[in-house]
Amino acid sequence: MEQEKKLSEKESFELIAMMINKAKESYHDTGFSAIMWGAVIAFCSLVRLSELQFNYKLPFDIYLLTFAALIPQVYLSIKEKKERKVKSFDDVYMDYLWLAFGICIVLLIVIVNNVFSDWGSWVDVYRNATGKSPGFRFSEYVLPLFLMLYGMPTFVTGAACKFKPMLWGGIFCWVSCIAAIYTPSKIDLLLTAASAIFAWLLPGIIMEKDYRLYKTRQAKLNVQGP
């Protein structure tokens, strides 16, 4: 009886593993979100670099485009969830991972803006008292903080889904983070644009291509029948 019980437990675990694997196989990311955010972040970073390089300023903060990008993101996320037949534990985990990432980005923006507000007042006092600008510039360390955050969900997603383009993209974000600590703001913006391209845009294009191939195969199977 003990032998039969152990065998039954083993079979149960194998059945669960098979169901999880089937759920994983049924999920194919369209890659749209990665493409959109990679393109938006890269574009915003390059425009900000252009402002610094050619000494002009747009009438609005270019990074406000990231908030505008939330509208199609929310719409397509809802649409994809309705079309997705199977939602595995991994899918739920990834949803919360990227939700936490988004919350952390918003909190970091709030913190940075408050620091800049206090720092600007202190700089004015220092400049009026000494006639000089302080040697330390907080702005030089802002983008490394964002690059550090960019790498976290990207690396975890790539490792968990065994998707090497995103795995290496996360590592690239962290390497860029370290480099940005020792480089001026213009180089930091280039590193941010490159990180967005390698971590999100290119992996997203690969995912979109794989998704189209998957849909084509599914359509052929439906036509052929069982």
PASEBA-1860 file (N, C-alpha, C; in nm, 3 decimals):
! residues 226
1> MEQEKKLS> 0.082/-0.122/0.000/0.000/0.000/0.000/0.086/0.127/0.000 ~ 0.196/0.123/0.076/0.286/0.237/0.082/0.347/0.265/-0.054 ~ 0.383/0.151/-0.127/0.441/0.165/-0.260/0.341/0.230/-0.355 ~ 0.213/0.187/-0.346/0.111/0.242/-0.432/0.087/0.390/-0.403 ~ 0.096/0.429/-0.277/0.076/0.569/-0.239/0.186/0.657/-0.296 ~ 0.311/0.609/-0.287/0.423/0.687/-0.340/0.410/0.702/-0.491 ~ 0.370/0.593/-0.558/0.354/0.597/-0.702/0.244/0.695/-0.741 ~ 0.137/0.696/-0.664/0.027/0.787/-0.691/0.070/0.933/-0.676
9> EKESFELI> 0.148/0.964/-0.575/0.197/1.099/-0.553/0.288/1.142/-0.668 ~ 0.372/1.047/-0.711/0.464/1.078/-0.822/0.386/1.109/-0.948 ~ 0.285/1.028/-0.974/0.204/1.051/-1.092/0.129/1.185/-1.084 ~ 0.088/1.220/-0.963/0.018/1.347/-0.946/0.109/1.465/-0.978 ~ 0.233/1.459/-0.929/0.328/1.566/-0.957/0.358/1.574/-1.106 ~ 0.370/1.458/-1.171/0.396/1.457/-1.316/0.280/1.518/-1.392 ~ 0.158/1.489/-1.345/0.039/1.545/-1.409/0.036/1.697/-1.395 ~ 0.067/1.745/-1.274/0.071/1.890/-1.250/0.176/1.956/-1.338
17> AMMINKAK> 0.295/1.894/-1.345/0.403/1.948/-1.428/0.362/1.954/-1.574 ~ 0.293/1.850/-1.621/0.247/1.846/-1.760/0.147/1.958/-1.787 ~ 0.056/1.982/-1.691/-0.044/2.088/-1.708/0.021/2.225/-1.711 ~ 0.122/2.245/-1.625/0.193/2.374/-1.623/0.265/2.396/-1.755 ~ 0.331/2.291/-1.806/0.403/2.303/-1.933/0.308/2.335/-2.048 ~ 0.191/2.272/-2.047/0.093/2.301/-2.150/0.046/2.446/-2.142 ~ 0.030/2.493/-2.018/-0.012/2.633/-2.000/0.094/2.728/-2.053 ~ 0.222/2.694/-2.027/0.331/2.778/-2.077/0.332/2.779/-2.230
25> ESYHDTGF> 0.310/2.660/-2.290/0.315/2.650/-2.434/0.200/2.727/-2.499 ~ 0.089/2.742/-2.426/-0.027/2.810/-2.483/-0.012/2.961/-2.479 ~ 0.087/3.011/-2.407/0.104/3.155/-2.395/0.212/3.204/-2.490 ~ 0.178/3.301/-2.572/0.274/3.360/-2.665/0.256/3.511/-2.658 ~ 0.355/3.582/-2.609/0.346/3.727/-2.596/0.358/3.790/-2.734 ~ 0.271/3.889/-2.761/0.274/3.956/-2.891/0.397/4.043/-2.908 ~ 0.460/4.082/-2.797/0.579/4.167/-2.806/0.549/4.314/-2.822 ~ 0.420/4.350/-2.833/0.385/4.490/-2.858/0.431/4.581/-2.745
33> SAIMWGAV> 0.407/4.539/-2.620/0.443/4.624/-2.506/0.593/4.653/-2.503 ~ 0.673/4.548/-2.525/0.818/4.567/-2.524/0.862/4.660/-2.636 ~ 0.804/4.642/-2.756/0.838/4.729/-2.870/0.801/4.873/-2.840 ~ 0.680/4.893/-2.788/0.632/5.029/-2.762/0.719/5.100/-2.659 ~ 0.743/5.034/-2.544/0.819/5.100/-2.439/0.965/5.117/-2.477 ~ 1.021/5.021/-2.550/1.159/5.037/-2.596/1.172/5.155/-2.689 ~ 1.076/5.169/-2.781/1.080/5.281/-2.877/1.057/5.415/-2.807 ~ 0.960/5.418/-2.714/0.928/5.545/-2.645/1.045/5.593/-2.559
41> IAFCSLVR> 1.101/5.503/-2.478/1.212/5.543/-2.390/1.334/5.583/-2.471 ~ 1.365/5.508/-2.578/1.479/5.542/-2.663/1.458/5.678/-2.729 ~ 1.337/5.701/-2.781/1.306/5.828/-2.847/1.318/5.946/-2.750 ~ 1.258/5.931/-2.632/1.263/6.039/-2.532/1.406/6.071/-2.490 ~ 1.486/5.968/-2.472/1.625/5.987/-2.430/1.705/6.059/-2.538 ~ 1.683/6.022/-2.665/1.757/6.085/-2.774/1.712/6.230/-2.796 ~ 1.583/6.257/-2.776/1.535/6.395/-2.787/1.595/6.480/-2.675 ~ 1.599/6.427/-2.552/1.659/6.501/-2.442/1.809/6.525/-2.468
49> LSELQFNY> 1.876/6.426/-2.525/2.016/6.443/-2.563/2.032/6.553/-2.666 ~ 1.940/6.558/-2.763/1.942/6.664/-2.864/1.924/6.801/-2.802 ~ 1.838/6.811/-2.701/1.818/6.939/-2.631/1.948/6.987/-2.566 ~ 2.019/6.895/-2.503/2.145/6.932/-2.437/2.254/6.964/-2.538 ~ 2.258/6.887/-2.646/2.365/6.902/-2.744/2.352/7.032/-2.823 ~ 2.229/7.066/-2.862/2.207/7.182/-2.949/2.147/7.301/-2.873 ~ 2.143/7.290/-2.740/2.107/7.402/-2.653/1.970/7.462/-2.688 ~ 1.869/7.380/-2.690/1.731/7.427/-2.705/1.644/7.349/-2.608
57> KLPFDIYL> 1.521/7.394/-2.589/1.431/7.326/-2.496/1.291/7.324/-2.552 ~ 1.231/7.208/-2.552/1.092/7.195/-2.596/0.998/7.261/-2.494 ~ 0.879/7.301/-2.538/0.785/7.365/-2.444/0.723/7.268/-2.344 ~ 0.758/7.140/-2.353/0.706/7.041/-2.259/0.815/6.937/-2.234 ~ 0.798/6.864/-2.126/0.893/6.759/-2.093/0.868/6.640/-2.184 ~ 0.968/6.602/-2.263/0.952/6.495/-2.361/0.914/6.363/-2.295 ~ 0.955/6.345/-2.170/0.925/6.219/-2.102/0.778/6.205/-2.065 ~ 0.698/6.310/-2.087/0.554/6.299/-2.067/0.492/6.202/-2.168
65> LTFAALIP> 0.565/6.174/-2.277/0.517/6.077/-2.374/0.500/5.938/-2.312 ~ 0.578/5.911/-2.208/0.566/5.780/-2.143/0.429/5.764/-2.079 ~ 0.371/5.873/-2.030/0.237/5.866/-1.972/0.132/5.851/-2.081 ~ 0.154/5.917/-2.197/0.062/5.902/-2.309/0.061/5.759/-2.361 ~ 0.176/5.692/-2.352/0.187/5.554/-2.399/0.109/5.456/-2.312 ~ 0.070/5.499/-2.193/-0.006/5.412/-2.105/-0.144/5.379/-2.161 ~ -0.200/5.470/-2.242/-0.336/5.451/-2.293/-0.344/5.328/-2.385 ~ -0.261/5.320/-2.492/-0.267/5.197/-2.573/-0.220/5.075/-2.497
73> QVYLSIKE> -0.129/5.094/-2.400/-0.080/4.981/-2.320/-0.193/4.917/-2.241 ~ -0.273/4.999/-2.173/-0.385/4.947/-2.093/-0.488/4.880/-2.183 ~ -0.520/4.945/-2.294/-0.621/4.889/-2.387/-0.579/4.753/-2.441 ~ -0.455/4.744/-2.489/-0.409/4.618/-2.547/-0.388/4.510/-2.442 ~ -0.350/4.549/-2.320/-0.335/4.451/-2.213/-0.470/4.386/-2.181 ~ -0.575/4.468/-2.175/-0.709/4.415/-2.150/-0.754/4.324/-2.264 ~ -0.725/4.366/-2.388/-0.762/4.287/-2.504/-0.690/4.153/-2.506 ~ -0.558/4.155/-2.475/-0.480/4.032/-2.476/-0.528/3.935/-2.367
81> KKERKVKS> -0.565/3.988/-2.251/-0.613/3.902/-2.142/-0.744/3.834/-2.178 ~ -0.830/3.905/-2.253/-0.957/3.845/-2.295/-0.934/3.735/-2.397 ~ -0.833/3.754/-2.483/-0.805/3.656/-2.588/-0.726/3.538/-2.536 ~ -0.655/3.556/-2.423/-0.572/3.449/-2.370/-0.659/3.342/-2.304 ~ -0.652/3.221/-2.354/-0.737/3.114/-2.304/-0.686/3.055/-2.173 ~ -0.557/3.049/-2.158/-0.496/2.990/-2.038/-0.408/3.092/-1.970 ~ -0.424/3.105/-1.840/-0.342/3.197/-1.763/-0.270/3.117/-1.656 ~ -0.142/3.093/-1.677/-0.064/3.010/-1.587/-0.018/3.091/-1.466
89> FDDVYMDY> 0.039/3.018/-1.370/0.095/3.085/-1.252/0.205/3.180/-1.293 ~ 0.287/3.142/-1.392/0.394/3.228/-1.439/0.340/3.360/-1.494 ~ 0.227/3.354/-1.565/0.167/3.475/-1.621/0.126/3.571/-1.510 ~ 0.063/3.519/-1.407/0.021/3.602/-1.294/0.143/3.664/-1.226 ~ 0.246/3.582/-1.208/0.370/3.629/-1.144/0.431/3.743/-1.225 ~ 0.438/3.726/-1.358/0.496/3.829/-1.444/0.413/3.956/-1.442 ~ 0.281/3.942/-1.439/0.194/4.060/-1.434/0.225/4.144/-1.310 ~ 0.238/4.078/-1.195/0.265/4.150/-1.071/0.408/4.205/-1.069
97> LWLAFGIC> 0.500/4.133/-1.131/0.638/4.181/-1.138/0.646/4.314/-1.211 ~ 0.582/4.321/-1.328/0.587/4.443/-1.408/0.500/4.553/-1.348 ~ 0.393/4.515/-1.276/0.315/4.615/-1.203/0.400/4.678/-1.094 ~ 0.473/4.595/-1.020/0.562/4.647/-0.915/0.670/4.736/-0.976 ~ 0.720/4.699/-1.092/0.821/4.780/-1.161/0.764/4.918/-1.195 ~ 0.642/4.920/-1.248/0.580/5.047/-1.283/0.559/5.136/-1.161 ~ 0.516/5.075/-1.049/0.498/5.152/-0.926/0.631/5.208/-0.878 ~ 0.737/5.128/-0.886/0.870/5.174/-0.842/0.920/5.289/-0.928
105> IVLLIVIV> 0.891/5.284/-1.059/0.931/5.393/-1.148/0.861/5.523/-1.109 ~ 0.730/5.514/-1.085/0.653/5.633/-1.044/0.707/5.689/-0.913 ~ 0.732/5.601/-0.816/0.785/5.646/-0.687/0.923/5.710/-0.703 ~ 1.005/5.653/-0.789/1.139/5.710/-0.812/1.129/5.848/-0.874 ~ 1.035/5.866/-0.966/1.015/5.997/-1.028/0.974/6.100/-0.922 ~ 0.882/6.061/-0.834/0.838/6.151/-0.727/0.955/6.187/-0.636 ~ 1.035/6.087/-0.598/1.150/6.111/-0.510/1.250/6.204/-0.576 ~ 1.282/6.175/-0.703/1.381/6.256/-0.776/1.334/6.401/-0.788
113> NNVFSDWG> 1.207/6.421/-0.820/1.154/6.557/-0.833/1.163/6.633/-0.702 ~ 1.134/6.565/-0.591/1.144/6.631/-0.461/1.289/6.664/-0.425 ~ 1.378/6.572/-0.458/1.521/6.598/-0.432/1.568/6.717/-0.515 ~ 1.529/6.721/-0.642/1.568/6.833/-0.728/1.515/6.965/-0.674 ~ 1.392/6.961/-0.620/1.333/7.083/-0.565/1.415/7.135/-0.447 ~ 1.447/7.046/-0.354/1.527/7.085/-0.238/1.670/7.120/-0.279 ~ 1.725/7.041/-0.373/1.863/7.063/-0.416/1.877/7.198/-0.487 ~ 1.775/7.234/-0.568/1.780/7.361/-0.639/1.783/7.479/-0.543
121> SWVDVYRN> 1.706/7.471/-0.435/1.706/7.579/-0.336/1.842/7.590/-0.268 ~ 1.902/7.475/-0.237/2.033/7.476/-0.172/2.140/7.531/-0.265 ~ 2.131/7.496/-0.394/2.228/7.546/-0.493/2.219/7.698/-0.505 ~ 2.097/7.751/-0.505/2.080/7.897/-0.513/2.144/7.966/-0.393 ~ 2.124/7.911/-0.274/2.184/7.968/-0.154/2.337/7.963/-0.162 ~ 2.389/7.851/-0.205/2.534/7.832/-0.216/2.593/7.928/-0.320 ~ 2.525/7.943/-0.434/2.575/8.031/-0.541/2.572/8.176/-0.497 ~ 2.467/8.217/-0.426/2.459/8.356/-0.379/2.565/8.385/-0.273
129> ATGKSPGF> 2.599/8.283/-0.193/2.696/8.303/-0.086/2.840/8.301/-0.136 ~ 2.868/8.216/-0.234/3.007/8.198/-0.279/3.034/8.250/-0.419 ~ 2.928/8.271/-0.496/2.948/8.312/-0.634/2.990/8.198/-0.724 ~ 2.985/8.076/-0.674/3.024/7.958/-0.751/2.912/7.854/-0.748 ~ 2.919/7.765/-0.844/2.825/7.653/-0.845/2.889/7.535/-0.771 ~ 2.811/7.458/-0.698/2.868/7.343/-0.627/2.924/7.239/-0.725 ~ 3.030/7.173/-0.684/3.093/7.075/-0.772/3.009/6.951/-0.793 ~ 2.928/6.916/-0.694/2.846/6.796/-0.704/2.717/6.825/-0.780
137> RFSEYVLP> 2.682/6.738/-0.876/2.558/6.753/-0.953/2.475/6.627/-0.936 ~ 2.363/6.642/-0.869/2.276/6.528/-0.844/2.222/6.467/-0.973 ~ 2.204/6.552/-1.075/2.147/6.505/-1.202/2.233/6.398/-1.268 ~ 2.363/6.395/-1.237/2.453/6.296/-1.296/2.421/6.154/-1.248 ~ 2.348/6.141/-1.138/2.323/6.009/-1.080/2.178/5.964/-1.092 ~ 2.096/6.043/-1.162/1.954/6.008/-1.175/1.934/5.892/-1.272 ~ 1.990/5.903/-1.392/1.971/5.798/-1.491/2.027/5.662/-1.448 ~ 2.141/5.657/-1.377/2.185/5.525/-1.327/2.081/5.457/-1.238
145> LFLMLYGM> 2.006/5.536/-1.160/1.902/5.478/-1.075/1.792/5.415/-1.161 ~ 1.753/5.484/-1.269/1.651/5.430/-1.357/1.702/5.306/-1.431 ~ 1.827/5.310/-1.475/1.885/5.194/-1.545/1.891/5.072/-1.454 ~ 1.919/5.096/-1.326/1.919/4.987/-1.230/1.782/4.921/-1.223 ~ 1.676/5.004/-1.217/1.540/4.950/-1.212/1.500/4.883/-1.343 ~ 1.542/4.940/-1.456/1.508/4.881/-1.587/1.557/4.736/-1.595 ~ 1.674/4.712/-1.538/1.734/4.580/-1.552/1.663/4.472/-1.473 ~ 1.601/4.509/-1.359/1.546/4.408/-1.268/1.434/4.323/-1.330
153> PTFVTGAA> 1.322/4.382/-1.373/1.215/4.297/-1.429/1.253/4.236/-1.562 ~ 1.340/4.306/-1.636/1.383/4.254/-1.767/1.465/4.127/-1.749 ~ 1.559/4.130/-1.656/1.643/4.013/-1.629/1.559/3.897/-1.576 ~ 1.471/3.925/-1.480/1.388/3.819/-1.421/1.297/3.756/-1.526 ~ 1.235/3.839/-1.611/1.148/3.787/-1.716/1.226/3.699/-1.813 ~ 1.343/3.747/-1.854/1.424/3.669/-1.947/1.469/3.538/-1.887 ~ 1.506/3.539/-1.757/1.552/3.417/-1.692/1.436/3.321/-1.669 ~ 1.322/3.371/-1.622/1.208/3.284/-1.592/1.148/3.222/-1.717
161> CKFKPMLW> 1.142/3.299/-1.825/1.084/3.250/-1.950/1.189/3.189/-2.043 ~ 1.313/3.187/-1.997/1.423/3.132/-2.077/1.431/3.202/-2.213 ~ 1.416/3.335/-2.209/1.420/3.418/-2.329/1.548/3.500/-2.324 ~ 1.652/3.451/-2.391/1.786/3.509/-2.378/1.797/3.655/-2.422 ~ 1.728/3.698/-2.529/1.739/3.839/-2.566/1.704/3.934/-2.452 ~ 1.599/3.899/-2.376/1.559/3.985/-2.264/1.651/3.966/-2.143 ~ 1.699/3.844/-2.125/1.795/3.817/-2.017/1.920/3.901/-2.034 ~ 1.977/3.898/-2.154/2.096/3.978/-2.181/2.065/4.127/-2.184
169> GGIFCWVS> 1.941/4.161/-2.220/1.900/4.302/-2.216/1.901/4.356/-2.074 ~ 1.856/4.273/-1.978/1.859/4.314/-1.838/2.002/4.334/-1.789 ~ 2.091/4.243/-1.829/2.232/4.257/-1.791/2.291/4.382/-1.853 ~ 2.253/4.411/-1.977/2.303/4.533/-2.045/2.260/4.658/-1.968 ~ 2.137/4.657/-1.915/2.089/4.772/-1.835/2.178/4.792/-1.713 ~ 2.217/4.684/-1.647/2.300/4.695/-1.527/2.441/4.739/-1.559 ~ 2.495/4.690/-1.670/2.628/4.735/-1.714/2.624/4.884/-1.746 ~ 2.517/4.926/-1.815/2.500/5.068/-1.847/2.484/5.151/-1.721
177> CIAAIYTP> 2.417/5.095/-1.619/2.400/5.163/-1.491/2.535/5.194/-1.428 ~ 2.623/5.094/-1.426/2.755/5.113/-1.368/2.835/5.217/-1.448 ~ 2.827/5.205/-1.581/2.900/5.300/-1.666/2.849/5.442/-1.648 ~ 2.716/5.457/-1.634/2.655/5.590/-1.624/2.694/5.663/-1.497 ~ 2.739/5.590/-1.397/2.784/5.655/-1.273/2.906/5.742/-1.299 ~ 2.988/5.702/-1.396/3.116/5.769/-1.421/3.117/5.850/-1.550 ~ 3.001/5.864/-1.615/2.996/5.937/-1.741/2.906/6.059/-1.728 ~ 2.925/6.161/-1.814/2.840/6.281/-1.810/2.699/6.252/-1.858
185> SKIDLLLT> 2.611/6.349/-1.840/2.468/6.330/-1.867/2.441/6.291/-2.012 ~ 2.515/6.347/-2.106/2.492/6.316/-2.247/2.518/6.168/-2.275 ~ 2.624/6.116/-2.218/2.653/5.973/-2.236/2.549/5.889/-2.163 ~ 2.503/5.937/-2.047/2.399/5.865/-1.972/2.273/5.849/-2.058 ~ 2.238/5.954/-2.132/2.119/5.948/-2.217/2.139/5.850/-2.332 ~ 2.260/5.846/-2.387/2.289/5.747/-2.491/2.279/5.605/-2.436 ~ 2.330/5.585/-2.316/2.323/5.453/-2.253/2.179/5.414/-2.224 ~ 2.096/5.511/-2.184/1.955/5.484/-2.159/1.883/5.443/-2.286
193> AASAIFAW> 1.910/5.517/-2.395/1.849/5.483/-2.525/1.893/5.344/-2.570 ~ 2.022/5.315/-2.557/2.074/5.184/-2.597/2.014/5.072/-2.512 ~ 1.998/5.098/-2.382/1.938/4.998/-2.293/1.793/4.970/-2.331 ~ 1.718/5.074/-2.364/1.579/5.056/-2.405/1.570/4.973/-2.534 ~ 1.665/4.995/-2.623/1.665/4.922/-2.751/1.701/4.775/-2.728 ~ 1.807/4.750/-2.651/1.854/4.613/-2.633/1.768/4.534/-2.534 ~ 1.709/4.602/-2.436/1.631/4.531/-2.334/1.486/4.508/-2.376 ~ 1.429/4.600/-2.454/1.286/4.593/-2.485/1.255/4.593/-2.634
201> LLPGIIME> 1.310/4.689/-2.709/1.272/4.703/-2.850/1.310/4.580/-2.931 ~ 1.436/4.540/-2.929/1.479/4.424/-3.008/1.415/4.293/-2.959 ~ 1.414/4.266/-2.826/1.342/4.145/-2.782/1.194/4.147/-2.820 ~ 1.134/4.266/-2.816/0.993/4.277/-2.855/0.971/4.242/-3.002 ~ 1.063/4.284/-3.088/1.054/4.252/-3.230/1.065/4.101/-3.251 ~ 1.156/4.038/-3.176/1.172/3.892/-3.185/1.045/3.822/-3.136 ~ 0.987/3.871/-3.025/0.863/3.811/-2.972/0.749/3.827/-3.071 ~ 0.741/3.944/-3.135/0.634/3.970/-3.231/0.646/3.877/-3.351
209> KDYRLYKT> 0.770/3.855/-3.396/0.793/3.763/-3.508/0.753/3.621/-3.471 ~ 0.794/3.576/-3.350/0.758/3.442/-3.304/0.607/3.428/-3.288 ~ 0.543/3.535/-3.242/0.397/3.532/-3.223/0.325/3.516/-3.356 ~ 0.371/3.587/-3.460/0.309/3.575/-3.592/0.327/3.433/-3.647 ~ 0.445/3.375/-3.627/0.468/3.238/-3.672/0.376/3.140/-3.598 ~ 0.360/3.164/-3.467/0.272/3.079/-3.386/0.128/3.088/-3.436 ~ 0.080/3.209/-3.463/-0.057/3.227/-3.510/-0.076/3.163/-3.648 ~ 0.029/3.171/-3.732/0.020/3.109/-3.865/0.008/2.957/-3.854
217> RQAKLNVQ> 0.089/2.898/-3.764/0.082/2.753/-3.744/-0.054/2.712/-3.687 ~ -0.105/2.792/-3.592/-0.236/2.762/-3.534/-0.345/2.768/-3.638 ~ -0.336/2.867/-3.730/-0.437/2.880/-3.836/-0.432/2.760/-3.929 ~ -0.313/2.713/-3.962/-0.299/2.596/-4.048/-0.357/2.472/-3.983 ~ -0.331/2.456/-3.852/-0.384/2.341/-3.779/-0.536/2.344/-3.775 ~ -0.593/2.463/-3.759/-0.740/2.476/-3.755/-0.802/2.442/-3.890 ~ -0.732/2.477/-3.998/-0.782/2.448/-4.132/-0.775/2.299/-4.159 ~ -0.662/2.237/-4.120/-0.642/2.094/-4.143/-0.734/2.007/-4.058
225> GP> -0.766/2.060/-3.936/-0.853/1.985/-3.847/-0.774/1.881/-3.769 ~ -0.837/1.813/-3.672/-0.770/1.714/-3.589/-0.726/1.593/-3.669
END
